Amino acid sequence: MCYLNQYSLYIYLYILAGYYIIIFFNIYAFIVYFHALYPSTLNMKFIRHRIVVPESHSFQINKLNQKQNRDIIHSHKNYELNFVVNGCGRRFVGGNISMYGPGDLVLMGPDLPHCWEVDSQDDDPVSITIHFKEDLFDNKLFSVPEFNSLQKFLEKSKQGIFFKSIEVDRFRKYLEDLRHMHGFDSMLQILKILGYLLNVTDPQIISSTDFNSHQNESELERINKIYDYVFRNFRSGIKLKEVAAQTNLSESAFSSFFKKRTNKTFSTFVKEIKIGYACKMLADSSDLNIAQVCFDSGFNNIANFNRQFREITKMSPREYRMKYCTQVA
């Protein structure tokens, strides 16, 4: 009798173990399947960087391999100047998505979410980046009247500034020289670089929203999640339910949160993302026809694209392209 009871126990444990093994493999199979369908969802990273500039310096300059920053939307308390030496792809800055290439130069203020995504096959996609100490521009030195224009300039950078009309080789030399300077000479070179940027013609504000709104850490992380999701999916279609799930909020709570933090509705934000991307393609890719730009920007039909494009830019896609070509000529 004892033998039978012991035998029954072994059978029970064997069946129980088999049951849990089946559950485990079902869960594993689901994860693999989900990852195949939505690879970017599991790989997304949302980072709040803490850039530490050494106490003995007012800034730090680094020459970086861009592949190190791929798929990471992040923000930090420092002003940042980013110059692309080699490589191309898409950049995300404060709600704006644009293509970039060699010579791309952007200045960003504190807390502005950003990401450079490398699309090129270049073996050596490189950027030169300057991070300024958090309180550098609060120093009394920069409060003198002679720096009033610089302070206004830095205020604009909180929405990101793109410098299109720079002398690429000359500016790269400024940065390369700075990398080998120390002490007083390096600070003079920084002022030289800032002075050069102040005199660049037609600097372009990148983001239509000021993101420096004193949000706490958890809010910044949540905002970065939203931007990252839109960055990855704006061309394939975004539903409010899906993006709200990324932040663990109901649709109504998400809509309220987003409008309070950005002063615009989520649908308006996505529309501006798509139209901004279309504008960049119209300006930079003359070989693409309007229909190609429409579909590559995430629109499903040309009539809707033309209507929303005119709503944002006050002109048609064709007129926008003609105006850009006239300005270049």
Residue pairs with C-beta under 8 A, 6 or more apart in sequence:
34 41
34 42
35 42
40 71
40 232
40 233
43 71
44 71
44 225
44 228
44 229
44 232
45 71
45 72
45 73
45 228
46 73
46 74
46 221
46 224
46 225
46 228
47 72
47 73
47 74
47 224
48 74
48 75
48 76
48 217
48 220
48 221
48 224
49 74
49 75
49 76
50 76
50 77
51 60
51 76
51 77
51 78
51 131
53 59
53 60
53 78
53 131
53 132
53 133
53 134
54 60
57 133
58 132
58 133
58 136
58 187
58 190
59 130
59 131
59 132
59 133
59 136
59 190
60 130
60 131
61 128
61 129
61 130
61 175
61 178
61 179
62 128
62 129
62 131
63 85
63 126
63 127
63 128
63 179
64 126
64 127
64 128
64 129
65 124
65 125
65 126
66 84
66 87
66 89
66 116
66 118
66 125
66 126
66 127
67 118
67 125
69 115
69 116
70 116
70 117
70 118
71 115
71 117
72 115
73 92
73 113
73 114
73 115
73 224
73 227
73 228
73 231
74 113
74 114
74 115
74 224
75 111
75 112
75 113
75 114
75 211
75 220
75 224
76 110
76 111
76 131
77 110
77 111
77 134
78 110
78 131
78 132
78 133
78 134
79 107
79 108
79 109
79 110
79 131
79 132
79 136
79 137
79 154
79 157
80 107
80 108
80 114
80 129
80 130
80 131
80 132
81 105
81 106
81 107
81 108
81 129
81 130
81 132
81 193
82 104
82 105
82 106
82 107
82 108
82 116
82 127
82 128
82 129
83 103
83 104
83 105
83 127
83 128
83 129
83 171
83 172
83 175
84 100
84 101
84 102
84 103
84 104
84 105
84 116
84 126
84 127
85 102
85 126
85 127
85 128
85 172
86 102
86 122
86 124
86 125
86 126
87 101
87 102
87 118
87 120
87 122
87 124
87 125
87 126
87 127
88 99
88 100
88 101
88 102
88 118
88 119
88 120
88 122
88 125
89 99
89 100
89 116
89 117
89 118
89 119
89 120
89 125
90 97
90 98
90 99
90 100
90 117
90 119
90 231
91 97
91 98
91 99
91 100
91 104
91 106
91 114
91 115
91 116
91 117
92 113
92 114
92 115
92 117
92 227
92 231
93 106
93 108
93 112
93 113
93 114
93 160
93 206
93 207
94 108
94 112
94 113
94 114
94 159
94 160
94 206
94 207
94 209
94 211
95 113
95 207
95 208
95 209
95 211
95 227
95 262
95 269
95 272
95 273
96 160
96 206
96 207
96 208
96 273
96 276
97 231
97 234
97 273
97 276
97 277
98 162
98 206
98 276
98 277
98 280
99 280
99 281
99 284
100 116
102 168
103 166
103 168
104 162
105 162
105 163
105 166
105 171
106 114
106 160
106 161
106 162
106 163
106 206
107 157
107 160
107 161
107 163
107 197
108 114
108 157
108 160
108 161
109 154
109 155
109 157
109 158
109 159
109 160
109 212
110 134
110 158
110 212
111 158
111 211
111 212
111 215
111 220
112 158
112 159
112 160
112 207
112 211
112 212
113 211
113 223
113 224
113 227
114 160
115 228
115 231
116 127
117 231
118 125
128 172
128 175
128 176
128 179
130 175
130 178
130 190
136 142
137 150
137 151
137 154
141 147
142 150
142 151
143 151
149 198
150 194
150 198
153 161
153 194
153 197
153 198
156 203
156 205
158 210
158 211
158 212
159 205
159 206
159 207
159 208
159 209
159 210
159 211
160 205
160 206
160 207
161 203
161 204
161 205
161 206
162 203
162 204
162 206
163 197
163 200
163 203
163 204
164 202
164 203
164 204
165 200
165 201
165 202
166 200
171 193
171 196
174 189
174 192
174 193
174 196
175 193
177 189
178 186
178 189
178 190
178 193
181 189
197 203
208 264
208 272
209 262
209 263
209 264
209 269
211 223
211 262
213 261
215 223
215 261
219 261
222 247
222 257
223 261
223 262
225 246
225 247
226 243
226 246
226 247
226 258
229 238
229 242
229 243
229 246
230 238
230 243
230 269
230 270
230 273
234 270
234 273
234 274
234 277
234 298
235 274
235 296
235 297
235 298
236 298
237 298
237 300
238 270
240 251
240 254
240 255
240 266
240 267
241 251
243 254
243 266
244 250
244 251
244 253
244 254
244 255
247 254
247 257
249 257
254 266
255 265
255 266
258 265
258 266
258 269
259 265
259 266
262 269
264 272
271 308
271 312
272 312
274 297
274 298
274 299
274 308
275 297
275 308
275 309
275 312
275 313
277 296
277 297
277 298
278 293
278 294
278 296
278 297
278 305
278 309
278 317
279 313
279 320
281 288
281 293
281 296
281 297
282 288
282 293
282 317
282 320
282 321
282 324
283 320
283 321
283 324
285 293
286 321
286 325
288 296
290 302
290 317
290 318
291 302
293 317
294 301
294 302
294 305
294 317
297 305
299 305
299 308
305 317
306 316
306 317
309 315
309 316
309 317
309 320
310 316
313 320
315 323
